[in-house]
Amino acid sequence: MTDRLTLGVAARLSTYLRVLTQYRKQGSESISSQEISEYANVNPTQVRRDLSAFGKFGKRGVGYDVKSLTSQIQGILHTGGTHTIALVGAGHLGSAIATSSIFKEHGFRIAAAFDIDEDKVGTAVGDLTVEHADGISARCRELGVVLGVIAVPPESAQMAAEALVDGGLSILFNYTETLLDVPEDVTVHTINPAEEMLYALYFYLT
């Protein structure tokens, strides 16, 4: 295997990691490839093939040690450390993101939250105090932020993206439908639940 994973392998490993994290939270110590496949919606043969490409993790008839496999996949995905996030948007969606435990479980720390609404600036969102959006770029550089999350109204998304990019970020997660205009070296991942629903519905209907 090369150091750089294909998109398909990286996506599946990320899904396996999500399943393993939930198993750990439930107190389970072992998991089979069949169990991973059921929750990840991936063929069990593909699960075994993906994992065996990086070493021998499981034991026949016993399965995989949840704690050990979690650590191994985190190492493969380079998510074993802590990565800082800047959140732009402190509305309902932004608040839900800021207070969710899922980021911390996977090694992400929301270091700052921003909003342009004066009524939200200075208020608490989770453990953070909302800062004014005017300071996005400077604060991102100060805090060493590596990833930006955009959870604002569509008309404010481009401005938020520009401020984050100006702060040195090259990875953006866009929770709006806005098509962002960013430099070529900046990667934008758009999170759209409607697209996921349409995708799932298409395969259900066909």
Beta strands, then each sheet from edge to edge (+ up, - down):
strand 1: 30-31
strand 2: 64-65
strand 3: 83-88
strand 4: 108-115
strand 5: 124-125
strand 6: 128-129
strand 7: 131-132
strand 8: 147-150
strand 9: 171-174
strand 10: 187-190
sheet 1: 1+ 2-
sheet 2: 7+ 4+ 3+ 8+ 9+ 10+
sheet 3: 5+ 6-
end
